[in-house]
Amino acid sequence: MFYPIISLVLVHVLRVSAAPAPGNAHVHDFDDAVSQSLPSKTWYQDPEHPVHALFRRDAVGDGTTYAQVGSPSWSAPYPPSTPNPSALPAEWVNALNAAVAAGKIPNIPQSSNLPNQNPVYPTGFDPNSAQVCSATEKCVTPGDIWDAPDGVFASSFDDGPTPSTPTLVNFLQSNNKTTTHFMIGVNILNNPNQFLTAFNAGHDIAVHTWTHPYMTTLSNMDLLGQFGWTMQIIHNSTGGRVPKFWRPPYGDSDLRVRAIAKEVFGLTTVIWNHDTEDWAQTATAPIQTAMSTFLKDAKHPGVIILEHELTDITVNGFIQSYPLIQQNGWNFVSLAQAVGNGSAYENAQSSTSPVTSMGILLSDQTTSSSSSTQAPATAPTSSPSPSPSSGSGQNLQNGAKTKTSSATSLRSILSLHSAHSVLVLAGVIGGMVLCV
């Protein structure tokens, strides 16, 4: 009797470990998705990437209770305006220092600029050179995204959330579409209702810095604050999602800026290949004219059009131009998913799919019941205890841990099995057989 039992155990373990991950065909079928044992794609950075430590989630199942979006305990950790470079979490600073020490951050001097002028580098640093490669000067760095796939209208909007955001979201929802919102950190802080309107509608959230500066004019530490706080507020307001993309304000980036974004925070830089200049318009007609010109172009490559959700003019300019997208045969897709191999976050496919940690699906409790989906509170709720910082700076209120279900723990443990662990287990069982 013992030998057949051993065989059955081995077969079961091998089947659990070697079974292909099921697909995620219906990302909005949330309850079905979390029952899967593994995601169908790798949605995360390499295990050694520092972003895992900066925005860590318990691999067995995150029971973190995030502060209610819009509540005082939610807004308390964040700077109300330009971040103080001497008051950043030590983990961010350590990750930056390690990247600099490893030679991953180019030693490019800061640029300077006057209002309404492009940044200027010190003498000897050509913005179009391979040494600097300024996106402002249209220098294209491999790995940055300027174009969409052929035939694709990769939709995105900058500078939200604003009072005009709900108009945009409601229009797209009426057409069964979503977009990518490159959001400004302080705008999230000041417009929590509008933020939730976009996120709860299933739209993708990306980074547009904390206060919208010319990024090449900033020091490394200033850049760290612009990226880090925006990443943190998005993470804490979306059930733990880690943004995957960022867009530099004014398109102002270079090899140093993009390296800090990528090497410290895992962010991919996105620019654009068409510009409506909607932000400068006082009426919708010029926006429609520009869109009409772009949309009649050949569909190679696909289009990434710079648009803004700044005002009713910019939003209505898009809405009135929307029929042209279909009339010209473009495939309208949220930018983050169009250029991100179907995934909009470093640890989740979309705003409606489950969150993963190193490839392990986390408890549905963490996203479906997250306070990020609640309306902003008008009075403080029970605030989680802030975890102590390992260095000087502001403590992040990531919340207290709650107990996870045994089913979630078991699912996570099973998903950790690799071929190596299977061989070890087989050896143990084989030894038991020999002893018998």
Contacts in CASP RR format, 6 or more apart in sequence:
PFRMAT RR
TARGET T0000
AUTHOR 0000-0000-0000
METHOD contacts of the structure
MODEL  1
MFYPIISLVLVHVLRVSAAPAPGNAHVHDFDDAVSQSLPSKTWYQDPEHP
VHALFRRDAVGDGTTYAQVGSPSWSAPYPPSTPNPSALPAEWVNALNAAV
AAGKIPNIPQSSNLPNQNPVYPTGFDPNSAQVCSATEKCVTPGDIWDAPD
GVFASSFDDGPTPSTPTLVNFLQSNNKTTTHFMIGVNILNNPNQFLTAFN
AGHDIAVHTWTHPYMTTLSNMDLLGQFGWTMQIIHNSTGGRVPKFWRPPY
GDSDLRVRAIAKEVFGLTTVIWNHDTEDWAQTATAPIQTAMSTFLKDAKH
PGVIILEHELTDITVNGFIQSYPLIQQNGWNFVSLAQAVGNGSAYENAQS
STSPVTSMGILLSDQTTSSSSSTQAPATAPTSSPSPSPSSGSGQNLQNGA
KTKTSSATSLRSILSLHSAHSVLVLAGVIGGMVLCV
2 433 0 8 1.000
2 436 0 8 1.000
3 433 0 8 1.000
6 429 0 8 1.000
6 430 0 8 1.000
6 432 0 8 1.000
6 433 0 8 1.000
9 429 0 8 1.000
10 425 0 8 1.000
10 426 0 8 1.000
10 429 0 8 1.000
13 417 0 8 1.000
13 422 0 8 1.000
13 425 0 8 1.000
13 426 0 8 1.000
14 422 0 8 1.000
16 37 0 8 1.000
16 414 0 8 1.000
16 417 0 8 1.000
17 417 0 8 1.000
17 418 0 8 1.000
17 419 0 8 1.000
17 421 0 8 1.000
17 422 0 8 1.000
18 419 0 8 1.000
18 422 0 8 1.000
19 37 0 8 1.000
21 36 0 8 1.000
21 37 0 8 1.000
21 38 0 8 1.000
21 39 0 8 1.000
21 40 0 8 1.000
22 36 0 8 1.000
22 37 0 8 1.000
22 38 0 8 1.000
22 40 0 8 1.000
23 36 0 8 1.000
23 40 0 8 1.000
24 33 0 8 1.000
24 36 0 8 1.000
24 39 0 8 1.000
24 40 0 8 1.000
24 41 0 8 1.000
24 349 0 8 1.000
24 353 0 8 1.000
26 32 0 8 1.000
26 33 0 8 1.000
27 33 0 8 1.000
27 349 0 8 1.000
27 350 0 8 1.000
27 352 0 8 1.000
27 353 0 8 1.000
28 352 0 8 1.000
30 352 0 8 1.000
30 353 0 8 1.000
30 354 0 8 1.000
30 364 0 8 1.000
30 367 0 8 1.000
30 368 0 8 1.000
31 364 0 8 1.000
33 353 0 8 1.000
33 354 0 8 1.000
34 354 0 8 1.000
34 361 0 8 1.000
34 363 0 8 1.000
34 364 0 8 1.000
36 361 0 8 1.000
37 361 0 8 1.000
37 411 0 8 1.000
37 414 0 8 1.000
37 415 0 8 1.000
38 359 0 8 1.000
38 360 0 8 1.000
38 361 0 8 1.000
38 415 0 8 1.000
39 349 0 8 1.000
39 354 0 8 1.000
39 356 0 8 1.000
39 359 0 8 1.000
39 361 0 8 1.000
41 341 0 8 1.000
41 342 0 8 1.000
41 343 0 8 1.000
41 349 0 8 1.000
42 359 0 8 1.000
43 343 0 8 1.000
43 345 0 8 1.000
43 346 0 8 1.000
43 347 0 8 1.000
43 348 0 8 1.000
43 349 0 8 1.000
43 356 0 8 1.000
43 359 0 8 1.000
44 52 0 8 1.000
44 346 0 8 1.000
44 347 0 8 1.000
44 356 0 8 1.000
44 357 0 8 1.000
44 358 0 8 1.000
44 359 0 8 1.000
45 51 0 8 1.000
45 52 0 8 1.000
45 266 0 8 1.000
45 346 0 8 1.000
47 358 0 8 1.000
49 266 0 8 1.000
50 95 0 8 1.000
50 98 0 8 1.000
50 99 0 8 1.000
50 263 0 8 1.000
50 264 0 8 1.000
51 242 0 8 1.000
51 264 0 8 1.000
51 265 0 8 1.000
51 266 0 8 1.000
51 346 0 8 1.000
52 358 0 8 1.000
53 91 0 8 1.000
53 95 0 8 1.000
54 91 0 8 1.000
54 92 0 8 1.000
54 95 0 8 1.000
54 228 0 8 1.000
54 231 0 8 1.000
54 264 0 8 1.000
54 265 0 8 1.000
55 231 0 8 1.000
55 232 0 8 1.000
55 235 0 8 1.000
55 240 0 8 1.000
55 242 0 8 1.000
57 64 0 8 1.000
57 240 0 8 1.000
57 347 0 8 1.000
57 355 0 8 1.000
57 357 0 8 1.000
57 362 0 8 1.000
57 366 0 8 1.000
58 64 0 8 1.000
58 357 0 8 1.000
58 362 0 8 1.000
58 401 0 8 1.000
58 404 0 8 1.000
59 357 0 8 1.000
59 358 0 8 1.000
59 360 0 8 1.000
59 412 0 8 1.000
60 404 0 8 1.000
60 408 0 8 1.000
60 409 0 8 1.000
60 412 0 8 1.000
60 413 0 8 1.000
61 357 0 8 1.000
61 360 0 8 1.000
61 362 0 8 1.000
61 363 0 8 1.000
61 366 0 8 1.000
61 404 0 8 1.000
61 408 0 8 1.000
61 409 0 8 1.000
61 412 0 8 1.000
62 240 0 8 1.000
62 355 0 8 1.000
62 357 0 8 1.000
62 362 0 8 1.000
62 363 0 8 1.000
62 366 0 8 1.000
62 404 0 8 1.000
63 363 0 8 1.000
63 365 0 8 1.000
63 366 0 8 1.000
63 401 0 8 1.000
63 402 0 8 1.000
63 403 0 8 1.000
63 404 0 8 1.000
64 240 0 8 1.000
64 366 0 8 1.000
64 398 0 8 1.000
64 399 0 8 1.000
64 400 0 8 1.000
64 401 0 8 1.000
64 402 0 8 1.000
65 371 0 8 1.000
65 384 0 8 1.000
65 399 0 8 1.000
65 400 0 8 1.000
65 402 0 8 1.000
66 74 0 8 1.000
66 236 0 8 1.000
66 237 0 8 1.000
66 239 0 8 1.000
66 240 0 8 1.000
66 370 0 8 1.000
66 371 0 8 1.000
66 372 0 8 1.000
66 398 0 8 1.000
66 399 0 8 1.000
67 73 0 8 1.000
67 74 0 8 1.000
67 236 0 8 1.000
67 371 0 8 1.000
67 381 0 8 1.000
67 383 0 8 1.000
67 384 0 8 1.000
67 397 0 8 1.000
67 399 0 8 1.000
68 74 0 8 1.000
68 371 0 8 1.000
68 374 0 8 1.000
68 376 0 8 1.000
68 377 0 8 1.000
68 381 0 8 1.000
69 192 0 8 1.000
69 195 0 8 1.000
69 196 0 8 1.000
69 237 0 8 1.000
69 371 0 8 1.000
69 372 0 8 1.000
69 374 0 8 1.000
69 376 0 8 1.000
70 192 0 8 1.000
70 376 0 8 1.000
70 377 0 8 1.000
71 376 0 8 1.000
71 377 0 8 1.000
71 379 0 8 1.000
71 380 0 8 1.000
71 381 0 8 1.000
72 380 0 8 1.000
72 383 0 8 1.000
73 380 0 8 1.000
73 381 0 8 1.000
73 383 0 8 1.000
73 384 0 8 1.000
73 397 0 8 1.000
74 192 0 8 1.000
74 236 0 8 1.000
74 237 0 8 1.000
74 371 0 8 1.000
74 397 0 8 1.000
75 189 0 8 1.000
75 192 0 8 1.000
76 383 0 8 1.000
76 397 0 8 1.000
77 232 0 8 1.000
77 386 0 8 1.000
77 394 0 8 1.000
77 395 0 8 1.000
77 396 0 8 1.000
77 397 0 8 1.000
78 185 0 8 1.000
78 189 0 8 1.000
78 229 0 8 1.000
78 232 0 8 1.000
78 233 0 8 1.000
78 394 0 8 1.000
79 87 0 8 1.000
79 210 0 8 1.000
79 229 0 8 1.000
79 394 0 8 1.000
80 186 0 8 1.000
80 189 0 8 1.000
81 186 0 8 1.000
81 211 0 8 1.000
82 210 0 8 1.000
82 211 0 8 1.000
82 213 0 8 1.000
83 210 0 8 1.000
83 211 0 8 1.000
83 222 0 8 1.000
83 225 0 8 1.000
83 226 0 8 1.000
83 229 0 8 1.000
85 219 0 8 1.000
85 221 0 8 1.000
85 222 0 8 1.000
85 224 0 8 1.000
85 225 0 8 1.000
86 221 0 8 1.000
86 392 0 8 1.000
86 393 0 8 1.000
87 392 0 8 1.000
87 393 0 8 1.000
87 394 0 8 1.000
88 221 0 8 1.000
88 224 0 8 1.000
88 225 0 8 1.000
88 228 0 8 1.000
88 393 0 8 1.000
88 394 0 8 1.000
89 389 0 8 1.000
89 390 0 8 1.000
89 391 0 8 1.000
89 393 0 8 1.000
89 394 0 8 1.000
89 396 0 8 1.000
90 389 0 8 1.000
90 390 0 8 1.000
90 391 0 8 1.000
90 392 0 8 1.000
90 393 0 8 1.000
91 390 0 8 1.000
92 224 0 8 1.000
92 225 0 8 1.000
92 228 0 8 1.000
92 264 0 8 1.000
93 221 0 8 1.000
93 224 0 8 1.000
95 264 0 8 1.000
96 105 0 8 1.000
96 220 0 8 1.000
96 221 0 8 1.000
96 224 0 8 1.000
96 260 0 8 1.000
96 264 0 8 1.000
99 105 0 8 1.000
99 259 0 8 1.000
99 260 0 8 1.000
99 263 0 8 1.000
99 264 0 8 1.000
100 220 0 8 1.000
104 259 0 8 1.000
104 263 0 8 1.000
105 220 0 8 1.000
105 256 0 8 1.000
105 259 0 8 1.000
105 260 0 8 1.000
105 263 0 8 1.000
106 131 0 8 1.000
106 255 0 8 1.000
106 256 0 8 1.000
106 259 0 8 1.000
107 256 0 8 1.000
108 121 0 8 1.000
108 125 0 8 1.000
108 131 0 8 1.000
108 132 0 8 1.000
108 254 0 8 1.000
108 255 0 8 1.000
108 256 0 8 1.000
109 121 0 8 1.000
109 122 0 8 1.000
109 125 0 8 1.000
110 216 0 8 1.000
110 217 0 8 1.000
110 218 0 8 1.000
110 219 0 8 1.000
111 119 0 8 1.000
111 120 0 8 1.000
111 121 0 8 1.000
111 127 0 8 1.000
111 134 0 8 1.000
111 214 0 8 1.000
111 216 0 8 1.000
111 217 0 8 1.000
111 254 0 8 1.000
112 119 0 8 1.000
112 120 0 8 1.000
112 217 0 8 1.000
113 119 0 8 1.000
113 120 0 8 1.000
113 214 0 8 1.000
113 217 0 8 1.000
118 136 0 8 1.000
118 137 0 8 1.000
118 252 0 8 1.000
119 127 0 8 1.000
119 134 0 8 1.000
119 136 0 8 1.000
119 214 0 8 1.000
119 216 0 8 1.000
119 217 0 8 1.000
119 252 0 8 1.000
121 127 0 8 1.000
121 132 0 8 1.000
121 134 0 8 1.000
121 216 0 8 1.000
125 131 0 8 1.000
125 132 0 8 1.000
126 132 0 8 1.000
127 133 0 8 1.000
127 134 0 8 1.000
127 136 0 8 1.000
127 137 0 8 1.000
127 139 0 8 1.000
127 254 0 8 1.000
128 134 0 8 1.000
128 137 0 8 1.000
128 139 0 8 1.000
131 255 0 8 1.000
132 139 0 8 1.000
132 254 0 8 1.000
132 255 0 8 1.000
133 139 0 8 1.000
133 140 0 8 1.000
133 141 0 8 1.000
133 254 0 8 1.000
133 255 0 8 1.000
134 216 0 8 1.000
134 252 0 8 1.000
134 253 0 8 1.000
134 254 0 8 1.000
135 141 0 8 1.000
135 144 0 8 1.000
135 248 0 8 1.000
135 251 0 8 1.000
135 252 0 8 1.000
135 253 0 8 1.000
135 254 0 8 1.000
135 269 0 8 1.000
135 271 0 8 1.000
136 216 0 8 1.000
136 250 0 8 1.000
136 251 0 8 1.000
136 252 0 8 1.000
136 253 0 8 1.000
140 146 0 8 1.000
141 255 0 8 1.000
141 258 0 8 1.000
141 269 0 8 1.000
143 268 0 8 1.000
143 269 0 8 1.000
144 253 0 8 1.000
144 258 0 8 1.000
144 268 0 8 1.000
144 269 0 8 1.000
144 270 0 8 1.000
144 271 0 8 1.000
145 245 0 8 1.000
145 268 0 8 1.000
145 269 0 8 1.000
145 270 0 8 1.000
145 271 0 8 1.000
145 304 0 8 1.000
145 339 0 8 1.000
146 271 0 8 1.000
146 272 0 8 1.000
146 273 0 8 1.000
146 304 0 8 1.000
147 273 0 8 1.000
147 301 0 8 1.000
147 302 0 8 1.000
147 303 0 8 1.000
147 304 0 8 1.000
148 154 0 8 1.000
148 301 0 8 1.000
148 302 0 8 1.000
148 303 0 8 1.000
148 304 0 8 1.000
148 335 0 8 1.000
148 338 0 8 1.000
148 339 0 8 1.000
149 301 0 8 1.000
149 302 0 8 1.000
149 338 0 8 1.000
149 339 0 8 1.000
150 299 0 8 1.000
150 300 0 8 1.000
150 301 0 8 1.000
150 302 0 8 1.000
151 299 0 8 1.000
151 300 0 8 1.000
151 302 0 8 1.000
151 329 0 8 1.000
151 330 0 8 1.000
151 331 0 8 1.000
152 302 0 8 1.000
152 303 0 8 1.000
152 330 0 8 1.000
152 331 0 8 1.000
152 333 0 8 1.000
152 338 0 8 1.000
153 295 0 8 1.000
153 302 0 8 1.000
153 303 0 8 1.000
153 305 0 8 1.000
153 325 0 8 1.000
153 330 0 8 1.000
153 331 0 8 1.000
153 332 0 8 1.000
153 333 0 8 1.000
154 180 0 8 1.000
154 302 0 8 1.000
154 303 0 8 1.000
154 304 0 8 1.000
154 333 0 8 1.000
154 334 0 8 1.000
154 335 0 8 1.000
154 338 0 8 1.000
154 339 0 8 1.000
155 177 0 8 1.000
155 179 0 8 1.000
155 180 0 8 1.000
155 307 0 8 1.000
155 332 0 8 1.000
155 333 0 8 1.000
155 334 0 8 1.000
155 335 0 8 1.000
156 179 0 8 1.000
156 180 0 8 1.000
156 181 0 8 1.000
156 182 0 8 1.000
156 206 0 8 1.000
156 247 0 8 1.000
156 270 0 8 1.000
156 304 0 8 1.000
156 307 0 8 1.000
156 334 0 8 1.000
156 335 0 8 1.000
156 336 0 8 1.000
157 168 0 8 1.000
157 179 0 8 1.000
157 180 0 8 1.000
157 181 0 8 1.000
157 182 0 8 1.000
157 307 0 8 1.000
157 308 0 8 1.000
157 309 0 8 1.000
157 318 0 8 1.000
158 182 0 8 1.000
158 208 0 8 1.000
158 247 0 8 1.000
158 249 0 8 1.000
158 306 0 8 1.000
158 307 0 8 1.000
158 308 0 8 1.000
158 309 0 8 1.000
158 310 0 8 1.000
159 182 0 8 1.000
159 183 0 8 1.000
159 184 0 8 1.000
159 187 0 8 1.000
159 208 0 8 1.000
159 212 0 8 1.000
159 279 0 8 1.000
159 308 0 8 1.000
159 309 0 8 1.000
159 310 0 8 1.000
160 181 0 8 1.000
160 182 0 8 1.000
160 183 0 8 1.000
160 184 0 8 1.000
160 187 0 8 1.000
160 188 0 8 1.000
160 191 0 8 1.000
160 194 0 8 1.000
160 208 0 8 1.000
160 309 0 8 1.000
160 310 0 8 1.000
161 181 0 8 1.000
161 183 0 8 1.000
161 187 0 8 1.000
161 188 0 8 1.000
161 191 0 8 1.000
161 194 0 8 1.000
161 195 0 8 1.000
161 197 0 8 1.000
161 198 0 8 1.000
161 309 0 8 1.000
162 187 0 8 1.000
162 191 0 8 1.000
162 194 0 8 1.000
162 309 0 8 1.000
162 310 0 8 1.000
162 311 0 8 1.000
163 191 0 8 1.000
163 194 0 8 1.000
164 309 0 8 1.000
164 310 0 8 1.000
164 311 0 8 1.000
164 312 0 8 1.000
164 314 0 8 1.000
164 315 0 8 1.000
165 181 0 8 1.000
165 191 0 8 1.000
165 194 0 8 1.000
165 195 0 8 1.000
165 197 0 8 1.000
165 198 0 8 1.000
165 309 0 8 1.000
166 194 0 8 1.000
166 197 0 8 1.000
167 312 0 8 1.000
167 315 0 8 1.000
167 316 0 8 1.000
167 319 0 8 1.000
168 179 0 8 1.000
168 309 0 8 1.000
168 315 0 8 1.000
168 318 0 8 1.000
168 319 0 8 1.000
169 197 0 8 1.000
169 198 0 8 1.000
169 201 0 8 1.000
169 203 0 8 1.000
171 315 0 8 1.000
171 319 0 8 1.000
171 322 0 8 1.000
172 178 0 8 1.000
172 179 0 8 1.000
172 201 0 8 1.000
172 203 0 8 1.000
173 201 0 8 1.000
175 322 0 8 1.000
177 332 0 8 1.000
177 334 0 8 1.000
178 201 0 8 1.000
178 202 0 8 1.000
178 203 0 8 1.000
178 204 0 8 1.000
178 334 0 8 1.000
179 203 0 8 1.000
179 204 0 8 1.000
179 334 0 8 1.000
179 335 0 8 1.000
180 203 0 8 1.000
180 204 0 8 1.000
180 205 0 8 1.000
180 206 0 8 1.000
180 245 0 8 1.000
180 334 0 8 1.000
180 335 0 8 1.000
180 336 0 8 1.000
180 337 0 8 1.000
180 344 0 8 1.000
181 198 0 8 1.000
181 203 0 8 1.000
181 204 0 8 1.000
181 205 0 8 1.000
181 206 0 8 1.000
181 309 0 8 1.000
182 206 0 8 1.000
182 207 0 8 1.000
182 208 0 8 1.000
182 245 0 8 1.000
182 246 0 8 1.000
182 247 0 8 1.000
182 270 0 8 1.000
183 195 0 8 1.000
183 205 0 8 1.000
183 206 0 8 1.000
183 207 0 8 1.000
183 208 0 8 1.000
183 230 0 8 1.000
183 234 0 8 1.000
184 208 0 8 1.000
184 209 0 8 1.000
184 210 0 8 1.000
184 211 0 8 1.000
184 212 0 8 1.000
184 230 0 8 1.000
185 208 0 8 1.000
185 209 0 8 1.000
185 210 0 8 1.000
185 211 0 8 1.000
185 229 0 8 1.000
185 230 0 8 1.000
185 233 0 8 1.000
186 210 0 8 1.000
186 211 0 8 1.000
188 195 0 8 1.000
188 230 0 8 1.000
188 233 0 8 1.000
188 234 0 8 1.000
188 237 0 8 1.000
189 233 0 8 1.000
192 237 0 8 1.000
192 376 0 8 1.000
193 375 0 8 1.000
193 376 0 8 1.000
195 237 0 8 1.000
196 372 0 8 1.000
196 373 0 8 1.000
196 374 0 8 1.000
196 375 0 8 1.000
196 376 0 8 1.000
198 205 0 8 1.000
199 205 0 8 1.000
199 237 0 8 1.000
199 238 0 8 1.000
199 351 0 8 1.000
199 372 0 8 1.000
199 373 0 8 1.000
200 373 0 8 1.000
202 350 0 8 1.000
202 351 0 8 1.000
202 352 0 8 1.000
203 334 0 8 1.000
203 351 0 8 1.000
204 334 0 8 1.000
204 335 0 8 1.000
204 336 0 8 1.000
204 337 0 8 1.000
204 344 0 8 1.000
204 345 0 8 1.000
204 350 0 8 1.000
204 351 0 8 1.000
205 234 0 8 1.000
205 238 0 8 1.000
205 241 0 8 1.000
205 243 0 8 1.000
205 344 0 8 1.000
205 351 0 8 1.000
206 243 0 8 1.000
206 244 0 8 1.000
206 245 0 8 1.000
206 246 0 8 1.000
206 247 0 8 1.000
206 270 0 8 1.000
206 336 0 8 1.000
206 344 0 8 1.000
207 227 0 8 1.000
207 230 0 8 1.000
207 231 0 8 1.000
207 234 0 8 1.000
207 243 0 8 1.000
207 245 0 8 1.000
207 246 0 8 1.000
207 247 0 8 1.000
207 267 0 8 1.000
208 230 0 8 1.000
208 246 0 8 1.000
208 247 0 8 1.000
208 249 0 8 1.000
209 215 0 8 1.000
209 226 0 8 1.000
209 227 0 8 1.000
209 230 0 8 1.000
209 246 0 8 1.000
209 248 0 8 1.000
209 249 0 8 1.000
210 225 0 8 1.000
210 226 0 8 1.000
210 228 0 8 1.000
210 229 0 8 1.000
210 230 0 8 1.000
211 226 0 8 1.000
212 249 0 8 1.000
213 222 0 8 1.000
213 226 0 8 1.000
213 249 0 8 1.000
214 249 0 8 1.000
214 250 0 8 1.000
214 252 0 8 1.000
215 223 0 8 1.000
215 226 0 8 1.000
215 248 0 8 1.000
215 249 0 8 1.000
215 252 0 8 1.000
215 253 0 8 1.000
215 257 0 8 1.000
216 252 0 8 1.000
216 253 0 8 1.000
216 254 0 8 1.000
216 256 0 8 1.000
216 257 0 8 1.000
217 252 0 8 1.000
218 226 0 8 1.000
220 256 0 8 1.000
220 260 0 8 1.000
223 257 0 8 1.000
223 260 0 8 1.000
224 260 0 8 1.000
224 264 0 8 1.000
227 246 0 8 1.000
227 260 0 8 1.000
227 261 0 8 1.000
227 264 0 8 1.000
227 265 0 8 1.000
227 267 0 8 1.000
228 265 0 8 1.000
230 243 0 8 1.000
230 246 0 8 1.000
231 242 0 8 1.000
231 243 0 8 1.000
231 265 0 8 1.000
231 267 0 8 1.000
232 396 0 8 1.000
234 241 0 8 1.000
234 242 0 8 1.000
234 243 0 8 1.000
235 241 0 8 1.000
235 242 0 8 1.000
235 243 0 8 1.000
236 372 0 8 1.000
236 396 0 8 1.000
236 397 0 8 1.000
236 398 0 8 1.000
237 372 0 8 1.000
238 351 0 8 1.000
238 370 0 8 1.000
238 372 0 8 1.000
239 355 0 8 1.000
239 366 0 8 1.000
239 367 0 8 1.000
239 370 0 8 1.000
239 372 0 8 1.000
240 347 0 8 1.000
240 355 0 8 1.000
240 366 0 8 1.000
240 367 0 8 1.000
240 370 0 8 1.000
240 372 0 8 1.000
241 345 0 8 1.000
241 347 0 8 1.000
241 348 0 8 1.000
241 351 0 8 1.000
241 355 0 8 1.000
242 345 0 8 1.000
242 346 0 8 1.000
242 347 0 8 1.000
242 348 0 8 1.000
243 267 0 8 1.000
243 345 0 8 1.000
243 346 0 8 1.000
244 266 0 8 1.000
244 267 0 8 1.000
244 268 0 8 1.000
244 336 0 8 1.000
244 340 0 8 1.000
244 343 0 8 1.000
244 344 0 8 1.000
244 345 0 8 1.000
244 346 0 8 1.000
245 267 0 8 1.000
245 268 0 8 1.000
245 269 0 8 1.000
245 270 0 8 1.000
245 335 0 8 1.000
245 336 0 8 1.000
245 339 0 8 1.000
245 340 0 8 1.000
245 344 0 8 1.000
246 261 0 8 1.000
246 267 0 8 1.000
246 268 0 8 1.000
246 269 0 8 1.000
246 270 0 8 1.000
247 269 0 8 1.000
247 270 0 8 1.000
247 271 0 8 1.000
247 272 0 8 1.000
248 257 0 8 1.000
248 269 0 8 1.000
248 271 0 8 1.000
251 271 0 8 1.000
253 269 0 8 1.000
253 271 0 8 1.000
258 269 0 8 1.000
261 267 0 8 1.000
261 268 0 8 1.000
261 269 0 8 1.000
262 268 0 8 1.000
262 269 0 8 1.000
266 346 0 8 1.000
268 340 0 8 1.000
270 304 0 8 1.000
270 335 0 8 1.000
270 339 0 8 1.000
271 304 0 8 1.000
272 304 0 8 1.000
272 305 0 8 1.000
272 306 0 8 1.000
273 301 0 8 1.000
273 302 0 8 1.000
273 303 0 8 1.000
273 304 0 8 1.000
273 305 0 8 1.000
274 290 0 8 1.000
274 294 0 8 1.000
274 303 0 8 1.000
274 304 0 8 1.000
274 305 0 8 1.000
274 306 0 8 1.000
275 290 0 8 1.000
275 305 0 8 1.000
275 306 0 8 1.000
276 287 0 8 1.000
276 290 0 8 1.000
276 291 0 8 1.000
276 294 0 8 1.000
276 305 0 8 1.000
276 306 0 8 1.000
276 307 0 8 1.000
277 286 0 8 1.000
277 290 0 8 1.000
278 287 0 8 1.000
278 290 0 8 1.000
278 307 0 8 1.000
278 308 0 8 1.000
278 310 0 8 1.000
278 313 0 8 1.000
278 314 0 8 1.000
278 317 0 8 1.000
278 318 0 8 1.000
279 308 0 8 1.000
279 310 0 8 1.000
279 314 0 8 1.000
281 287 0 8 1.000
281 313 0 8 1.000
281 314 0 8 1.000
282 313 0 8 1.000
283 313 0 8 1.000
284 313 0 8 1.000
284 316 0 8 1.000
284 317 0 8 1.000
284 320 0 8 1.000
287 313 0 8 1.000
287 314 0 8 1.000
287 317 0 8 1.000
287 318 0 8 1.000
287 320 0 8 1.000
287 321 0 8 1.000
288 317 0 8 1.000
288 320 0 8 1.000
288 321 0 8 1.000
288 324 0 8 1.000
291 305 0 8 1.000
291 317 0 8 1.000
291 318 0 8 1.000
291 321 0 8 1.000
291 324 0 8 1.000
292 321 0 8 1.000
292 324 0 8 1.000
294 303 0 8 1.000
294 305 0 8 1.000
295 303 0 8 1.000
295 321 0 8 1.000
295 324 0 8 1.000
295 325 0 8 1.000
295 328 0 8 1.000
295 330 0 8 1.000
296 328 0 8 1.000
297 303 0 8 1.000
299 329 0 8 1.000
299 330 0 8 1.000
303 330 0 8 1.000
304 335 0 8 1.000
307 314 0 8 1.000
307 318 0 8 1.000
308 314 0 8 1.000
309 315 0 8 1.000
325 332 0 8 1.000
326 332 0 8 1.000
334 344 0 8 1.000
336 343 0 8 1.000
336 344 0 8 1.000
336 345 0 8 1.000
337 343 0 8 1.000
337 344 0 8 1.000
337 349 0 8 1.000
337 350 0 8 1.000
342 349 0 8 1.000
343 349 0 8 1.000
343 350 0 8 1.000
344 350 0 8 1.000
344 351 0 8 1.000
345 355 0 8 1.000
347 355 0 8 1.000
347 356 0 8 1.000
347 357 0 8 1.000
348 354 0 8 1.000
348 355 0 8 1.000
348 356 0 8 1.000
354 361 0 8 1.000
354 362 0 8 1.000
354 364 0 8 1.000
354 367 0 8 1.000
355 361 0 8 1.000
355 362 0 8 1.000
355 366 0 8 1.000
355 367 0 8 1.000
356 362 0 8 1.000
359 415 0 8 1.000
360 412 0 8 1.000
360 415 0 8 1.000
360 416 0 8 1.000
361 411 0 8 1.000
361 412 0 8 1.000
361 415 0 8 1.000
362 408 0 8 1.000
362 412 0 8 1.000
363 404 0 8 1.000
363 405 0 8 1.000
363 408 0 8 1.000
365 402 0 8 1.000
365 404 0 8 1.000
365 405 0 8 1.000
365 408 0 8 1.000
383 397 0 8 1.000
384 397 0 8 1.000
384 398 0 8 1.000
384 399 0 8 1.000
384 400 0 8 1.000
385 397 0 8 1.000
385 399 0 8 1.000
385 400 0 8 1.000
386 395 0 8 1.000
386 396 0 8 1.000
386 397 0 8 1.000
386 398 0 8 1.000
386 399 0 8 1.000
387 395 0 8 1.000
387 396 0 8 1.000
387 398 0 8 1.000
387 399 0 8 1.000
388 395 0 8 1.000
389 395 0 8 1.000
389 396 0 8 1.000
END
